[in-house]
């Protein structure tokens, strides 16, 4: 299950569970560690070289408003580019709208762009010292420590604020539980509107002396207000109280204005991966 030596590849549709051995080999991990990938997919494809060896494997993971993300990719080697293009085209033909995180390892961005794909978003990680800036809470919302809002349905409302952003997926109930994803509910913040609905959230975890955040999610109806910076400020204040001096912020599909806001806080981009989709 290593890289092929020939450009000619054959693509075949498979069930998602059949992807597991190839996904494990692609990521260099035990199958148990990538089982969630196969389980989250609704369809799969593999590419074989002339010797019948796997040269690519992808699964379609549904995204609420952007079709499906293609998990997996193509093995390094002479067949990587044709294999990546072949499975991507097969997936598009079978399921319609698709996109990939083209980090250059499993999906080659230059070749996808040359094939007519375009950038529709980015994954970014920003890092820097914990910002200090007083930000008032907008009228009509209140900010709370996430641990003080135990209602799973309210938490799911807030987490659903991400679902229209490219790179995000439908939120499962497990994500609303304390400790999900390693996040600390006593440091994280949630925004509620006047009816007590979850309209925004910013989750954080401690990673040694580093605060690890997801970029705040805000319901579309509230994005024109200051809910996002207020959430970020609330989390940063709790981190400072814990003696944390540096943060790392992960974002998927943030707007140019949101990126500009975070850069103005003194954070810098340390990792970036384009999200590409076919025209």
N, C-alpha and C positions, 0 to 999 in steps of 0.2 A: 504494500500500500504506500509506495514511495512515488517520487516524481517520475513522470513519463519521459521518454527520450524522443518522442515523435510528435509532430504538430497535429497529425490527424487524430481526432477524438470522436467518440460516439457517446451521445447523451441518452440516458434512459431514466424515466420516472420511477421512483421507488416510494414505499411507505416511509413516513418519518422515522419509525423505529429502526429501519434498515440503514439509516444514516449513522447510527451510533458509532460503529467501528471507525468509519472514515473521519467523523468529527473528532474523535479522540486522537487519531493520528495527526490530523491537521493542527490541533492545538497542543499536541504533546502532553496530553493529560490522560489519566485513567478514565474509563468509560463512565464510571459513577459520577465523575466531576462534570461531565458534559451531558449527562442524561437529561437535565432540564432543557437543554437546547432542543433535542429531538422531541421531547414531550410538548414543547410550546409551538411546534410546527404543525401545519395542516397539510403539507405536501413536501415532496423531496425529489431531488434529481442528483444523479451521479454521472460523471464523465469518465470514460475508460479509454486508454490508449490502444494502439494496435495489438498490444500483448495482453489486453484484458485487465491491465492494472488501473487502479483508481488514480485519476489525476485531478479530480475536483469532486466536491460534494457540497450541496447547498440545500437548506430547508427554508420554507416560507413561513415566517412568523407574523401573524396578522397585526396590523397597526390600525387603530380606530379610524383615522382619516387620511391615511397615506398608503393604502393597499397592504403591502407586506414587506418586512425586512427580510433580506436574504442572509441567513446565518451560514457560516462556513466559508467556502471559497476554493481556491485552486492551490495545489501543492507547488512549491518552487521547482523550477526546471524548465526544460525547453518547451514543454507543452503548457506552461502556466497561462500564458496570455490567451491562446485559442481555447483552452479548457474553461477559463473564467468567462470569456465572452459567450461560449457555447451554452454553459449552464444558465447564465444570466438571461440569454435570449429564450431558452426553453422555459424558464420560470415565467418570464413576461408573457410568453405565448399562452401558457396554461392558466395563469392566475390574474393577469392584467397588471395593474400598477405595482411596481416593485422598487426598492431602493437598497443601496448597500453602503456600509461604512468602508470606504476605500482607503485603507491605511497603507497600501503599498505592499503589504505582506501576503494577504490572501486574495485581495482584489486590486489589480493594477490601475490606479486612477488615470494615468496618462492615456492608456489604451482605451479605457472606457470613455473618456472624453472624446478621443479621436473617433470612437464608434457612435458618437451622437448623444452620449449621456451628458447631463448637466448637473451642476452643484445646486442642491435645494436646501442645504443646511450644513451644519458642522457639529461635531463633538469637540468640546474644548475643556481643558483643565487649566484653571488659573491658580496662581499661588502668590502669596505675599504675607506681609505682616497683618495682624488682625486690624481692620480699619476702625477708626474712631470718627464718627460723625453723627451728630444728633439729628434724628429724622422723626418728625411728628407722625402719629398714626392718623390716617385720613378719617374724616367724618364718615359715620355709617358703618365702621368696622371696629372690632376690638381684637387685640392680640392676646394670646394665652399661651402658657407653657403647654406643650402637647400632652404631657402626662396628666394635666388637669382637665382634659377633654377626652374621657375614655370611650365615648360613644363611637363605635366602629363606623356606623353609617355617616356620621359627620366627618370623621377622618377620611373616609372614602370619597366624600364630596370634594374635600380639599385636594386629595391626591389626584382626583379626576381632572383637576385643572391642567394637568400636563398632557392629557390625552390628545389634544389637537396639534401638539407639537411633533414635528417629524423626529423619529428616533425613539419615541415613547410608545407604550403599548397599553392595552386595557389593564386597569388595576385590579388585582385579585384581592380578596378579603384578607389574605395572609399579610399583605403589605401594610395593613392598617394596625397590626398588632404591635405591642411594645417590643422593641428589640429587633423588629424586622429589618433586614439588611444591615444589621449592626448599628443602626441609628439609636441614639439616646433620647427617649421621649422627655427626659427632664431638662435637656438642653435645646431641644427642637421647639419650634414655634408654629402656631396655627392661627389663622385669621378667620373670624366669624362675622357674618353680617348681622343686621338688626333682628333677623328672624332665627338666628342661631345656626345658620347654614355655613358649612366650611367653604370659604372662598379663596383660601391661599394657605400655603404651607412651606416651611423651610426646615429640612431635617439635617441633623448634624451628628457626627460620631467623633469620639476621641481616638486618635491613632498615635499613641505615645504623646509627644508634645505638640502634635498637629491636630487642628480641627478640620475634619473632612466633611464638607457640605455638598448637598445637591443645590444647584441654583434654585431660588424660590419659584414655586409654581403658583400662579394667580389665575383665577377664573377670568375668561375673556371680558366679562362685563366690568371688571375692576382693573384691567390693565392700564387704563388711562389715568389711574390715580396713583398715589404713592404707596400702595400696599406692598409692592415688591421691595423697595428700599427699606420700608419699615420692618418687614420680616427679617431681612438681612441684618439690619441694625440690631434687632432684638436678639438674634442668635449670637452675633458678635459680642454683644454686651455680656451675655452669659459666659462666653468663652473667656473673655478678659477676666471675669470674676473667678474663673477656674485657674487663672494664671497662664492660659494659652496665649501665645504671642504670634503664631503663624497659622494660616488657613490654606486649604486647598478646596477649590470649588469646581465641581463637575457640572457641565451643561450640555444639553442636547437641544438644538433648534432654537436657541435664544436669538432675539432680534439684534440687528446692529446697534439700536439704541440701548438695549440692555447690556450688550458687550461694552459699549462706550461708558456706561455708568460704572461698570465694575472696574474698567481700566482707570477711570478717574479716581477710584478709591485707592489706587496704588497697586492693584493686583496686576500680574503679568501673565500672558499666555505661555505655558510651558509645554503644552501638547495640543495638537489640533489634527483632526481627521475629517476630510470632507465627506458629506453624505451625498451620494450621486444617484440619479434616477434617469431612465431613458426619456427622451422627448416624446 
